[in-house]
Amino acid sequence: MRNFIVSDLHGNGFVYDSIINYLTNVSLNSDEPVTLYINGDLIDRGIDSGSMLIDVYEKTFNKNLPFKIVYLGGNHELLMYDSYKETKDYSLKQLFESNMGQKSQRWYDRNGGFLTAKYLKKFYTKEEIIRICEYIGNLDVYHKFDEKINDKQILLTHACVVVPMKKDEQLKINDDKSATLIAINCRKGDRLAGRGVGNKNYFAIIGHTRNNTKTGYSFDEDDNVLNIDGNCASFSFENTSYYARNKLWTPIEDMYIPYDLYDEEIKNTLNRFSHVPLVEILKDNRLRILTFNHENEIILGNYFEDGKSTEMFYSELSKYRKDLKDNPKTLKRVNKNIKTY
């Protein structure tokens, strides 16, 4: 079994397409089954939020794909689910709208949820959207792997390790538990956490707090956590602002500009963000981490063990780059056939 992890894509279809393309090629050339774990905050802020959500929803249940996807919930998934609960008894036109309640305003306006909402409401019926929202509500909040790092079991969660995880208690986005709120919302030093975000019994892989490193990840030795939030939120904010400034909002299904059509100013801005680590758990107490950018490139490769990163030799990195072939627009920006599972 080959397990890969990515976190906090925030509607960045450029990187999402690249990772899906890469893992498809890896799977076709691997003797082992491949699984991609999405560690929350797939949606919001970015223009491809809605189409990525639909794509992951369908890939989650499609058993004929070359690899499997496991989607864990983050704070943006909870924001969406809370907005849905607040407005589900209203018409499709009123669903999610910020003037329909405090939770909807928080998601729709303050956290970039309007991009996700607008896409869903344009192409899907209310019944189909309800299906998607119930799926979001049923997402797990953490996952434990059999593999270990430094003799600590690897635990994946969006933001913070909490006591129920140690007891293997079920935590889901829709459970209204305080432990769930802490697990997907807290950052180091937050009052709710009351401590760091890690746990001495686990090697935790988290996201939620943006990294501004070229690798896209950082390691906190005190908390024993590897943070893999590659700052797609900032990329998506800048990219979305570019669309707004240039009045490129209509039609919403065509919210995709090939990178070579951007002007130099926005290229220089976007290049500072979105260095997204794709983590692979190896069998020898190591992680392999490939860093993707929004130009369909693997820009760095590292191994992580004993709390330290070691950069790959160029010759080895070149082997992995061969699995990232020319990447046409693989993501279906409009997919009107939501299946019932």
C-alpha positions in Angstrom: 0.0 0.0 0.0 1.3 3.4 -1.0 -0.2 6.3 1.0 0.0 9.9 -0.1 -1.1 13.0 1.8 -1.9 16.6 0.7 -3.6 19.4 2.6 -5.2 22.8 2.3 -5.6 23.0 -1.5 -8.3 25.7 -1.2 -9.7 25.5 -4.7 -6.3 25.6 -6.4 -7.2 23.6 -9.5 -3.7 24.0 -11.0 -2.0 22.0 -8.2 -5.0 19.6 -7.8 -4.8 18.7 -11.5 -1.1 18.1 -11.3 -1.4 15.8 -8.3 -4.2 13.8 -9.8 -2.3 13.4 -13.0 0.9 12.4 -11.1 -0.8 9.8 -9.0 -2.7 8.4 -11.9 0.6 7.7 -13.6 2.2 6.4 -10.4 -0.7 4.0 -9.9 -0.6 2.6 -13.4 3.1 1.8 -12.9 2.9 0.5 -9.4 2.4 -3.0 -8.1 0.8 -1.7 -4.9 -2.5 0.0 -4.4 -2.3 3.8 -4.1 -4.4 6.0 -1.8 -4.5 9.8 -1.6 -5.5 11.4 1.7 -6.9 14.9 1.5 -6.4 16.5 4.9 -9.2 19.1 4.9 -9.7 22.5 3.4 -10.1 21.3 -0.1 -12.6 24.1 -0.8 -13.1 27.9 -0.6 -11.0 30.9 -1.6 -10.0 29.4 -5.0 -11.9 29.5 -8.2 -12.0 25.7 -8.7 -13.4 25.0 -5.2 -16.8 23.7 -6.5 -15.5 21.6 -9.3 -12.7 20.1 -7.1 -15.3 19.2 -4.5 -17.5 17.4 -7.1 -14.5 15.7 -8.6 -13.3 14.4 -5.2 -16.9 13.3 -4.3 -17.2 11.2 -7.4 -13.6 9.8 -7.1 -14.3 8.8 -3.5 -16.9 6.4 -4.6 -15.7 5.3 -8.0 -14.0 1.9 -7.5 -12.8 1.8 -11.1 -10.2 4.6 -10.7 -6.5 3.7 -10.6 -6.2 5.0 -7.1 -8.3 5.6 -4.0 -9.2 9.0 -2.4 -9.9 9.5 1.3 -11.2 12.9 2.2 -10.9 14.2 5.8 -12.7 17.3 7.0 -11.1 20.6 8.0 -12.5 23.9 9.3 -13.7 25.0 5.9 -15.7 21.8 5.4 -17.3 22.5 8.8 -18.1 26.1 7.8 -19.8 24.9 4.7 -21.8 22.2 6.6 -22.9 24.8 9.2 -24.1 27.1 6.5 -26.0 24.3 4.9 -27.7 23.4 8.2 -28.7 27.0 8.7 -30.3 27.4 5.3 -31.3 23.9 4.1 -35.1 24.7 4.7 -35.0 27.6 2.3 -35.1 27.7 -1.5 -32.2 27.0 -3.7 -31.8 30.7 -4.3 -31.5 31.4 -0.6 -29.3 28.3 0.2 -25.9 29.4 1.7 -26.7 33.1 1.2 -24.9 35.4 3.6 -28.0 37.3 4.5 -29.7 34.2 5.7 -27.8 33.8 9.0 -24.6 34.4 10.9 -23.0 31.0 10.1 -23.7 31.5 6.4 -22.2 35.0 6.4 -19.1 33.6 8.1 -18.6 31.0 5.4 -19.9 32.8 2.3 -18.4 36.2 2.9 -15.6 36.0 5.4 -14.0 32.7 4.4 -14.4 32.6 0.6 -17.2 30.1 0.5 -19.1 32.1 -2.1 -17.0 30.5 -4.8 -18.0 27.0 -3.7 -21.6 28.0 -3.3 -22.0 29.8 -6.6 -20.6 26.9 -8.5 -22.9 24.3 -6.9 -26.0 26.5 -7.2 -25.4 27.2 -10.9 -25.1 23.6 -11.9 -26.9 21.4 -9.4 -30.4 21.0 -8.0 -31.0 21.5 -4.3 -31.5 17.8 -3.8 -28.0 17.1 -5.3 -26.4 19.8 -3.2 -28.0 18.3 -0.1 -26.4 15.0 -1.0 -23.0 16.7 -1.3 -23.5 18.5 2.1 -24.5 15.4 3.9 -21.4 13.8 2.5 -19.3 16.7 3.8 -20.9 16.3 7.2 -20.0 12.6 7.4 -16.3 13.2 6.8 -13.9 11.8 9.4 -11.6 14.3 11.2 -8.5 12.1 11.6 -6.8 9.0 10.4 -4.1 6.7 11.9 -1.6 4.9 9.8 0.2 1.6 10.7 3.5 3.2 9.8 5.7 5.0 12.3 8.2 7.8 12.4 10.7 7.7 15.2 8.7 4.9 16.8 5.6 7.1 16.9 2.5 6.1 15.0 1.6 8.6 12.3 -1.6 10.4 12.8 -3.2 12.7 10.2 -5.6 15.5 11.2 -6.3 19.0 10.0 -5.1 21.1 12.8 -4.7 19.6 16.3 -4.3 16.2 18.0 -7.0 15.7 20.7 -7.6 13.2 23.4 -10.4 11.2 21.7 -8.0 10.3 18.9 -5.8 8.5 21.4 -8.9 6.5 22.5 -9.8 5.8 18.8 -13.2 7.6 19.3 -15.0 8.5 16.1 -14.9 12.2 15.2 -16.9 13.6 12.3 -17.7 17.0 10.9 -21.4 16.8 11.8 -21.0 15.5 15.4 -21.1 18.9 17.3 -18.3 17.7 19.6 -15.9 20.2 21.1 -13.1 17.8 20.3 -13.9 18.1 16.7 -13.9 21.9 16.8 -10.5 21.9 18.4 -9.1 19.2 16.0 -9.9 21.2 12.9 -9.6 24.8 14.2 -6.8 25.3 16.7 -3.3 26.6 16.1 -0.4 26.5 18.4 -0.9 28.9 21.3 -4.7 29.1 20.8 -6.6 29.3 24.1 -8.9 26.4 23.1 -5.9 24.1 22.6 -4.4 25.1 25.9 -1.0 23.7 24.7 0.7 22.8 21.5 -1.2 21.0 18.7 0.7 17.8 18.9 0.9 14.8 21.2 3.9 13.0 22.5 2.4 9.6 21.6 2.1 10.4 17.8 3.9 11.8 14.9 1.2 14.2 13.7 0.9 15.5 10.1 -1.3 18.6 10.1 -2.2 21.6 7.9 -4.3 24.7 8.7 -1.5 27.1 9.4 0.2 28.5 6.3 3.8 27.8 5.5 5.8 30.4 3.6 8.7 28.0 2.9 9.8 26.9 -0.5 9.3 23.3 0.4 5.7 24.1 1.6 6.2 22.3 4.9 7.8 22.8 8.3 8.6 20.6 11.3 7.9 21.7 14.9 10.2 19.5 17.1 8.6 20.6 20.4 5.1 19.6 19.2 6.3 16.7 17.0 4.2 17.8 14.1 4.8 18.2 10.4 2.8 21.0 9.0 2.1 20.6 5.2 -0.1 23.6 4.5 1.6 24.9 1.3 -0.2 28.3 1.4 -2.7 27.7 -1.4 -5.0 30.0 0.5 -2.8 33.0 -0.3 -2.4 31.8 -3.9 -6.1 31.4 -4.3 -6.8 34.8 -2.8 -4.4 36.5 -5.2 -5.7 34.5 -8.2 -9.3 35.2 -7.4 -8.5 38.9 -7.0 -7.0 38.8 -10.4 -10.1 37.4 -11.9 -12.2 40.0 -10.2 -10.0 42.9 -11.3 -10.2 41.7 -14.9 -13.9 41.0 -14.9 -13.4 37.4 -15.8 -16.2 36.0 -13.7 -18.6 35.0 -16.4 -19.2 32.2 -17.2 -18.2 30.6 -14.0 -17.5 27.2 -15.6 -14.6 28.9 -17.6 -12.8 30.2 -14.5 -9.5 28.8 -15.7 -6.7 30.7 -17.4 -3.7 28.9 -18.8 -0.7 30.1 -16.8 1.1 31.6 -19.8 -1.8 34.1 -20.3 -1.2 35.8 -17.0 0.6 39.1 -17.0 4.0 39.4 -15.4 2.8 41.2 -12.3 0.4 38.4 -11.3 3.0 35.8 -12.2 5.5 37.3 -9.9 2.9 37.5 -7.1 1.6 34.0 -7.5 5.1 32.5 -7.7 5.6 33.4 -4.0 2.8 31.1 -3.0 1.5 27.6 -3.5 4.5 25.4 -3.0 2.4 22.3 -2.1 4.0 19.2 -0.5 2.7 15.8 -1.5 3.8 13.4 1.3 4.4 9.7 0.8 4.7 7.5 3.8 7.5 5.0 3.3 8.1 1.7 5.1 11.5 2.6 6.7 10.5 5.4 9.1 10.8 8.0 6.4 8.7 10.3 4.4 9.2 11.2 0.7 8.0 14.7 0.1 7.6 16.1 -3.5 6.8 19.9 -3.7 4.4 20.9 -6.5 3.8 24.4 -7.8 0.9 25.9 -9.8 2.9 25.6 -13.1 2.6 21.8 -13.2 6.1 21.3 -11.9 7.7 19.3 -9.1 10.2 21.9 -7.9 11.7 20.0 -5.0 12.1 16.5 -3.6 13.1 15.7 0.0 13.2 12.8 2.4 12.2 13.4 6.0 13.5 11.3 8.9 14.7 12.0 12.5 13.2 15.5 12.4 15.3 16.5 9.4 14.9 16.9 5.7 17.4 15.7 3.1 17.2 17.0 -0.4 17.1 14.5 -3.2 19.8 14.3 -5.8 18.7 15.8 -9.1 19.0 12.4 -10.9 16.5 10.9 -8.5 14.1 13.8 -8.6 14.1 13.5 -12.4 12.6 10.0 -12.1 9.6 11.4 -10.2 9.2 14.3 -12.6 8.7 11.8 -15.4 5.4 10.8 -13.8 4.2 14.4 -14.1 3.6 14.6 -17.8 2.1 17.4 -19.9 -1.0 18.2 -18.0 -3.9 19.4 -20.0 -7.0 20.6 -18.2 -7.9 17.3 -16.7 -10.4 18.5 -14.2 -14.0 18.7 -15.4 -15.0 22.2 -14.4 -18.6 21.3 -15.0 -19.9 17.9 -14.2 -23.7 17.9 -13.9 -24.2 14.2 -13.1 -24.0 13.8 -9.4 -24.5 10.1 -8.6 -26.3 8.6 -5.7 -24.1 6.4 -3.6 
